[in-house]
Amino acid sequence: MMSARKIRIIPSGLAVGFLAGLLGAGGGMIAVPALRSLGLSEEKAHATSISVMLPLVLVSGMFYLNAGSFELSRALEFWPGGIAGAVVGAILLTKLKAIWIRRIFACVMLFFAIRLLTR
């Protein structure tokens, strides 16, 4: 018999994968709360979300690339800044208290929700 934990993981994983494929890695918005609900600390939930998203982004990216939906040369232009931002974000994740990580995450989600609704 499946444990209650595994029963929660399956739909969470489906939702994360679906959003990653549909929205281009938007599944992290679901992965972090899902991982928190499974008992991970704020810091570990965010860090684990990144490792969960990596294979999903690679699979989704291959589908988009095969469909001709993006230009790899344009994506490469974002890599230097993205990598630098990832380094700074990862360092801050280990230094900030959980409450600040949660607040920053909520503010970012709220900002983009408002932006999407008003455009």
C-alpha positions, 0 to 999 in steps of 0.5 A: 500500500502506498503511503500518504506521503507518496500519494501526495508526491504523485499529483504534485509531481504531475502539476510541477511537470505540467506547469514546467512544460506549459509555462516554461519552468513555472512549475517551481511555483508549485514545487516549493509549496509542495516540498514544504508540505512534505516537511522540507525546510524553506531553504531545502524546499527552494534548493530541492525545487531547483534540482527537481526543475532541471530535468523537467526544463531539459525535457521541455526545452527539447520539445520546444527546440524540436518544434522551432519554438525558440532561438537557441542563440537568443537564449544564450544571450541570457546565460551570463546574467542568469548564471551570475544571478543564480550564484548570487541567489544560491548564496543568499538562500543559505544566508537568509532566514526562512521568513525572508525567503518566504516573503521574497518568494511571495512578493515575486509571485504576487508581482508577476501575478499582478503583471499578468493580470494587468497586461 
